[in-house]
Each structure stands twice: as C-alpha cells, then as structure tokens.
Amino acid sequence: MNNAPRAIVLSFIIIISFINPVSATVEMTDLFSDFTTSDVTVHSDNDLRGKAVFELLYSGDLVESHEIDVNVKAGEKLEKVIIWREKPRHDYYTVRVSLYEGNTMVTNISNYIAYGTVTLPKFQVVDFSPSNSGVLLLLRSFNPTVTDIKIELLDNNDIVYSKTSEDMSITASSELKLGWPFLLSDKKNYVVRAKIYSHRLNAPALINTYIAGFSATEEVEILPADVTVDEYGASVTIRGKSQVPFDGSIHVTARNRETNSKESYTQQLEDILTSGKESTAGIVWKGMPAGNYDILIEAVNRENNTLDKYETVLRIPEYQVTNTTLPGKSAPGFEGIFIMAIVILVSRRIKGA
C-alpha cells in the first residue's frame, strides 16, 4: 500500500477520535425504594455537577417527584436519599431516577416496588427515637427472624454517617442502641433512617425503612447525688447528654427565707461537655449571713439559657461569740474603793484632832 493513502487513513482516524472522543462512564446503581424512602448510587469517571430526579409512577402516571443536586467527584461513588411524602394507594408502583447534566439526561434507572402483604416484615417497630446523643430502636418480633440493621444519619439528601449491625436475632423484644461518635451542629435538623434487612431462605433479603427526625441542641443534667451545699459553699457536677458541645457554667442563687434578699454566684465549667462527659464546679459563699436559704442551681449556656436546674435548702447557723477580758489596766474594783475610803476617813480624824 502506498504511503500517501496510509497517511490519509491515519489522519482520518485521528480527526475522528477528536470529533468523537471516548465518552466518560456515568452510571447509577443499587436503586432501592419502598414507600418510605428511596436511594441510588451515582458513579462517574469525571467530575459531574447536575441533578437527579426521583419519580414515583403508577401505570405510567406521575404520582410524586423529587429533584436534588448531584455533585460527584471523578472516580468516586455518591449515594443520594429522598423521603417520599405520598401514602401508597395501590399494590405496585414504578420508581425511576434520571440523572441530568444541565438539561441533558445522562442516564436513568428504574425498578418496581410492591406494597402490602408481600412487603410486611416479621417484626414491629415499637420505638424509634433518635436524639442528641444517639438513637434507640426497639423491635418486637411476630416470628423469630434474623436481620441486618443499618442506622443512617441524613443531612438533607446525603448520608453523613452509617453503622450496620449484622445478624441480629429478633426472637421477642430486641433493642439496638447507638451513640453518635461525632459532634452535631447546634439547632440543626437531622433525619435518621433505619434500613432493616430481614433474612429469607432462598430469597433476597426483605428491606424496610423507617425514619424519624430530631433537632440537635445542647443538653446537660445536674447530678443530684453529686450536689453538695453547706455553710461554706456549693459543689455541683454536671453531665453532658448531647453531641452538641456545652461550654457553659453553673449559676447559684441563694434566697434568704426571712428577708427575701438574694445572693447570686456564677462559676464557669473547666470542661466542655459532650455525651457522657462530666465536670464539677465549686462556689464559695462570700460573707453570707446566718439564716435559712432556698438554693437554686442552674446549668446555663453561653446564651444564658437554663438547660437544667436543681433546688435545695440550706441553713447557716449563727455561732455564739465568747467575750474574754484581756489582762491590762482596769478600773479599781471593790478592794481599791475600800482602801480609798479608809484613807479618807483617817485623814479626816487627823485634821479634827
């Protein structure tokens, strides 16, 4: 073959490769949905900024839709979660998730979900209580079963924390407790999802999800057994009950029951408290007079809000002071007066003589 035709063919291939470069792989996998939540995993070879549209369909008609932002870094996987608002009215639905970059749909994925007896688990969720310190999940079994339980902390549509307890046997009442191993943001609203996988023989696990929310706040408690109040002062121990850090103080008010006068004392805690951590602060009374007092102890945060309080009473006794006479010059006593009288009497007789 002539070199000229070869060069032309090679140039053509190079030009075509520039015109039609190999497109980056963008895919969505692991689509899950029940009638509480839905989630999908997005993967892209290149950075991708776009949106994902979750749609719930019945017989081709749109029942509910959620649009959320998606920002995927090259080579990483990103899981997105939405919470359905509508209540199911039919037995079967279709869930479809479409991924867009700009106005262009890059890819989509769909799946069928069922509602009713086919999705009923062998247990009942008796209590699902997330809080500032962690989460409590209490299950009651209808029939003995084995489950994997995944607890997820959601921040909007992102999973910021996930912990799975595998092969939990549920025979009667079973309890799962989990503490947050990280700090929470004050006054931020969080949603917790429990994703429970019920094991089934010769069949995929049956998955059910449950959600509950809480607002993260500072939370502490004054320990009554560790409060000491006497005529010298007060000692108070406070325990943290939240993963929102507490950087506060104790405030003590003493009100005299007879005079209604008040004395106030404040002491900053040495430690910043989180769940389970304790700190003790002490206060010394400054010249508080004898009397009976109502004592109010408050745990106060930086915004001067009282998070917990404890009340007790105190009696400061009035001690008797003993007066003693020190040796030194003193006025003449009976003995001195008697001698002086004799001297005067004698002098008068001498003058009369």
GUROVO-698586 format. One line per 2 residues: their letters; for each residue x, y, z of C-alpha. Coordinates in Angstrom, 1 decimal, padded with zeros to 4 digits. Layout:
REM GUROVO-698586
a) X:Y:Z ~ ...
END
This chain:
REM GUROVO-698586
mn) 000.0:000.0:000.0 ~ 001.3:003.5:-000.9
na) 002.5:005.6:002.0 ~ 000.2:008.5:000.9
pr) -003.1:006.5:001.4 ~ -001.8:005.2:004.7
ai) -001.1:008.8:005.9 ~ -004.6:009.8:004.8
vl) -006.2:007.0:006.7 ~ -004.2:007.7:009.8
sf) -005.1:011.4:009.7 ~ -008.8:010.5:009.2
ii) -008.7:008.2:012.3 ~ -007.0:010.9:014.4
ii) -009.6:013.5:013.3 ~ -012.5:011.2:014.1
sf) -011.0:010.5:017.5 ~ -011.0:014.2:018.3
in) -014.5:014.7:016.9 ~ -015.9:011.7:018.9
pv) -013.8:011.2:022.0 ~ -014.5:008.2:024.2
sa) -017.3:009.4:026.5 ~ -016.9:009.2:030.2
tv) -018.7:006.5:032.1 ~ -021.6:007.7:034.2
em) -023.9:005.2:035.9 ~ -026.4:004.8:038.6
td) -026.6:001.5:040.5 ~ -028.2:000.0:043.6
lf) -031.6:001.6:043.2 ~ -033.7:000.9:046.2
sd) -037.2:002.1:047.2 ~ -040.0:001.3:049.4
ft) -042.9:003.6:050.3 ~ -040.9:005.5:052.9
ts) -037.6:006.3:051.2 ~ -035.6:005.7:048.1
dv) -031.8:005.8:047.4 ~ -029.4:005.4:044.5
tv) -025.7:005.3:044.0 ~ -024.1:007.5:041.3
hs) -020.6:006.9:039.8 ~ -018.7:009.0:037.2
dn) -015.3:008.8:035.7 ~ -015.2:012.6:035.5
dl) -016.4:015.4:037.8 ~ -020.1:015.7:037.4
rg) -022.4:018.6:038.5 ~ -026.0:018.0:037.8
ka) -029.3:016.9:039.3 ~ -031.1:013.6:040.0
vf) -034.9:013.4:039.5 ~ -036.7:010.7:041.6
el) -040.1:009.8:040.2 ~ -042.8:007.6:041.6
ly) -045.1:006.3:038.9 ~ -048.3:004.3:038.8
sg) -049.5:002.9:035.4 ~ -047.2:005.5:033.7
dl) -048.7:008.4:035.6 ~ -046.5:010.6:037.8
ve) -047.5:010.3:041.5 ~ -044.6:012.2:043.1
sh) -041.3:013.7:042.1 ~ -038.1:014.9:043.9
ei) -035.3:016.9:042.3 ~ -031.9:017.1:044.1
dv) -028.5:018.4:043.3 ~ -025.7:015.9:042.5
nv) -022.0:016.8:042.7 ~ -019.8:013.7:042.0
ka) -016.0:013.8:042.0 ~ -014.1:011.8:039.4
ge) -013.8:008.1:040.4 ~ -016.0:008.4:043.5
kl) -019.4:007.0:044.4 ~ -022.1:009.1:045.8
ek) -025.3:007.9:047.4 ~ -028.4:010.1:047.4
vi) -031.5:009.6:049.5 ~ -035.0:011.0:049.3
iw) -038.1:010.6:051.5 ~ -041.5:010.0:049.9
re) -044.4:012.2:051.0 ~ -047.3:010.5:049.4
kp) -049.1:007.5:051.0 ~ -049.4:004.4:048.8
rh) -052.9:003.6:047.4 ~ -052.1:000.7:045.1
dy) -050.1:-002.5:045.3 ~ -047.4:-001.9:042.7
yt) -045.5:001.2:041.6 ~ -042.5:002.1:039.4
vr) -039.6:004.1:040.7 ~ -037.4:005.9:038.1
vs) -034.4:008.0:038.7 ~ -033.0:010.2:035.9
ly) -029.6:011.9:036.1 ~ -029.1:015.2:034.3
eg) -026.1:017.4:033.4 ~ -027.6:020.7:032.6
nt) -030.7:020.0:030.5 ~ -029.3:016.8:029.1
mv) -030.3:013.4:030.6 ~ -027.1:011.4:031.1
tn) -028.6:008.1:032.3 ~ -031.6:006.7:034.2
is) -032.6:003.6:036.1 ~ -035.9:002.2:037.2
ny) -037.4:-000.5:039.4 ~ -040.7:-001.9:040.6
ia) -041.8:-001.7:044.2 ~ -044.7:-003.6:045.9
yg) -046.9:-002.6:048.8 ~ -049.0:-004.8:051.1
tv) -048.6:-008.3:052.5 ~ -045.6:-009.0:050.2
tl) -043.5:-006.4:052.0 ~ -044.7:-006.9:055.6
pk) -041.8:-007.8:057.9 ~ -041.9:-010.4:060.7
fq) -041.4:-007.7:063.4 ~ -043.0:-004.5:064.6
vv) -041.0:-001.3:065.3 ~ -042.2:-000.4:068.9
df) -039.9:002.6:069.4 ~ -037.6:004.5:067.1
sp) -036.1:007.5:069.0 ~ -033.2:009.4:067.7
sn) -031.8:012.2:069.9 ~ -028.8:014.5:070.5
sg) -026.7:011.6:071.9 ~ -027.7:008.7:069.6
vl) -030.6:006.5:068.6 ~ -032.8:003.9:070.3
ll) -034.6:001.2:068.2 ~ -036.9:-001.3:069.8
lr) -038.3:-004.2:067.8 ~ -040.9:-006.8:068.7
sf) -041.0:-010.0:066.7 ~ -044.1:-011.8:065.4
np) -041.9:-014.8:064.4 ~ -038.2:-015.3:065.1
tv) -036.1:-013.8:062.4 ~ -032.6:-012.6:061.7
td) -031.9:-009.1:060.4 ~ -029.1:-006.7:059.5
ik) -029.9:-003.2:060.7 ~ -028.3:-000.1:059.2
ie) -028.6:003.2:061.0 ~ -028.0:006.2:058.8
ll) -027.9:009.9:059.8 ~ -029.1:012.1:057.0
dn) -028.3:015.7:056.3 ~ -030.8:016.7:053.6
nd) -030.3:014.1:050.9 ~ -026.8:012.9:052.0
iv) -025.8:010.1:054.4 ~ -023.3:011.6:056.8
ys) -022.9:008.6:059.0 ~ -023.8:004.9:058.7
kt) -023.5:002.0:061.1 ~ -024.6:-001.6:060.4
se) -025.3:-004.3:063.0 ~ -025.3:-007.7:061.2
dm) -027.1:-010.9:062.0 ~ -029.3:-009.6:064.8
si) -031.6:-012.3:066.2 ~ -035.1:-011.0:066.9
ta) -037.0:-013.5:069.0 ~ -039.1:-011.4:071.3
ss) -038.2:-007.8:072.1 ~ -034.8:-006.6:070.8
el) -033.2:-003.3:071.5 ~ -030.5:-001.5:069.5
kl) -028.7:001.5:071.0 ~ -026.2:003.6:069.1
gw) -024.3:006.7:070.1 ~ -023.2:009.4:067.7
pf) -019.3:009.2:067.5 ~ -019.0:012.8:066.2
ll) -020.2:016.3:067.0 ~ -023.6:017.7:065.9
sd) -024.4:021.3:064.9 ~ -026.5:023.2:067.3
kk) -030.1:023.9:066.2 ~ -029.6:021.8:063.0
ny) -032.5:019.4:062.0 ~ -031.4:015.8:061.3
vv) -033.2:012.8:059.9 ~ -032.3:009.2:061.0
ra) -033.1:006.3:058.8 ~ -033.2:002.7:059.9
ki) -032.8:000.3:057.0 ~ -033.7:-003.2:058.1
ys) -032.8:-006.3:056.0 ~ -034.8:-009.4:057.0
hr) -033.1:-012.6:056.0 ~ -035.1:-015.0:053.9
ln) -034.4:-018.6:052.9 ~ -033.6:-018.9:049.2
ap) -034.7:-015.3:048.5 ~ -033.2:-011.9:048.7
al) -033.5:-010.0:052.0 ~ -036.7:-008.1:052.5
in) -035.8:-004.4:053.1 ~ -037.9:-002.0:055.1
ty) -037.0:001.6:056.1 ~ -038.2:003.8:058.9
ia) -037.4:007.4:059.5 ~ -037.5:009.8:062.5
gf) -036.1:013.3:063.0 ~ -034.7:015.5:065.7
sa) -033.3:018.9:066.2 ~ -029.8:019.0:067.7
te) -029.5:021.1:070.8 ~ -027.2:021.4:073.9
ev) -028.4:019.1:076.7 ~ -026.9:018.5:080.1
ei) -028.1:017.3:083.5 ~ -027.2:018.2:087.1
lp) -026.5:015.1:089.1 ~ -028.4:015.4:092.4
ad) -026.3:012.7:094.1 ~ -023.2:014.8:093.4
vt) -024.5:018.2:094.6 ~ -023.1:019.4:098.0
vd) -024.4:022.5:099.6 ~ -023.3:023.7:103.1
ey) -022.4:026.8:105.1 ~ -019.1:027.1:103.2
ga) -020.4:026.9:099.6 ~ -021.6:024.6:096.9
sv) -020.1:021.8:094.7 ~ -022.1:020.8:091.6
ti) -021.4:018.1:089.0 ~ -022.9:018.3:085.5
rg) -023.1:015.5:082.9 ~ -023.4:016.1:079.1
ks) -026.2:014.4:077.3 ~ -025.7:015.7:073.8
qv) -023.1:015.7:071.0 ~ -023.7:019.4:070.7
pf) -020.8:020.7:072.9 ~ -021.9:022.5:076.1
dg) -019.5:025.3:077.1 ~ -021.4:026.8:079.9
si) -021.4:027.5:083.7 ~ -023.3:026.9:086.9
hv) -025.4:029.7:088.4 ~ -026.4:029.5:092.1
ta) -029.0:031.8:093.7 ~ -029.4:031.8:097.5
rn) -032.6:033.5:098.8 ~ -033.0:034.2:102.4
re) -036.4:033.0:103.6 ~ -036.8:035.6:106.3
tn) -035.6:038.7:104.5 ~ -036.2:037.6:100.9
sk) -032.8:039.0:100.0 ~ -030.8:037.2:097.2
es) -027.2:036.4:096.6 ~ -026.0:035.1:093.2
yt) -022.9:033.3:092.2 ~ -021.6:032.0:088.8
qq) -018.8:029.6:088.0 ~ -017.6:028.6:084.6
le) -017.1:024.9:084.0 ~ -013.5:023.9:083.3
di) -014.5:021.3:080.7 ~ -016.6:021.4:077.5
lt) -019.2:018.7:077.8 ~ -020.5:016.1:075.3
sg) -022.5:012.9:075.8 ~ -021.4:011.1:079.0
ke) -018.7:013.6:080.0 ~ -018.8:015.1:083.5
st) -017.4:018.3:085.1 ~ -017.6:019.6:088.6
ag) -017.6:023.3:089.7 ~ -017.4:024.8:093.1
iv) -018.6:028.0:094.7 ~ -017.6:029.6:098.0
wk) -020.1:031.8:099.8 ~ -018.8:035.3:100.4
gm) -020.0:036.5:103.8 ~ -023.5:035.1:103.6
pa) -025.2:035.8:107.0 ~ -026.8:033.2:109.1
gn) -030.3:032.2:108.2 ~ -032.4:029.7:106.2
yd) -032.0:029.8:102.4 ~ -033.7:028.4:099.3
il) -030.9:027.4:096.9 ~ -031.4:027.3:093.1
ie) -028.7:025.7:091.0 ~ -028.9:026.2:087.2
av) -026.8:024.9:084.3 ~ -026.6:027.9:081.9
nr) -025.2:028.0:078.4 ~ -023.4:030.9:076.6
en) -026.8:032.4:075.5 ~ -027.8:032.5:079.2
nt) -030.4:029.8:078.7 ~ -031.1:027.4:081.6
ld) -030.7:023.8:080.4 ~ -031.3:022.1:083.8
ky) -031.9:023.1:087.4 ~ -031.9:021.7:090.9
et) -033.3:023.1:094.1 ~ -032.5:022.5:097.7
vl) -032.4:024.3:101.1 ~ -029.6:025.4:103.4
ri) -029.3:026.6:107.0 ~ -026.4:028.7:108.0
pe) -026.2:028.6:111.8 ~ -025.5:031.7:114.0
yq) -022.4:030.8:116.1 ~ -022.2:032.3:119.7
vt) -019.1:034.5:120.2 ~ -017.5:034.3:123.7
nt) -016.1:037.6:125.1 ~ -012.9:037.4:127.1
tl) -011.1:040.2:129.1 ~ -007.5:040.6:128.3
pg) -005.1:041.5:131.2 ~ -004.1:045.2:131.4
ks) -005.2:048.4:133.1 ~ -008.6:048.3:134.6
ap) -010.9:050.5:136.8 ~ -010.5:049.9:140.5
gf) -012.6:047.2:141.9 ~ -014.2:046.8:145.4
eg) -010.9:046.3:147.0 ~ -009.5:049.6:145.7
if) -012.6:051.5:146.7 ~ -012.5:050.1:150.3
im) -008.8:051.2:150.8 ~ -009.5:054.6:149.4
ai) -012.5:055.1:151.9 ~ -010.2:054.1:154.9
vi) -007.5:056.6:153.8 ~ -010.1:059.4:153.6
lv) -011.6:058.5:157.0 ~ -008.2:058.5:158.7
sr) -007.2:061.8:157.1 ~ -010.4:063.5:158.5
ri) -009.7:062.3:162.1 ~ -006.2:063.7:161.9
kg) -007.5:067.1:160.8 ~ -010.1:067.0:163.6
a) -007.5:066.3:166.3
END
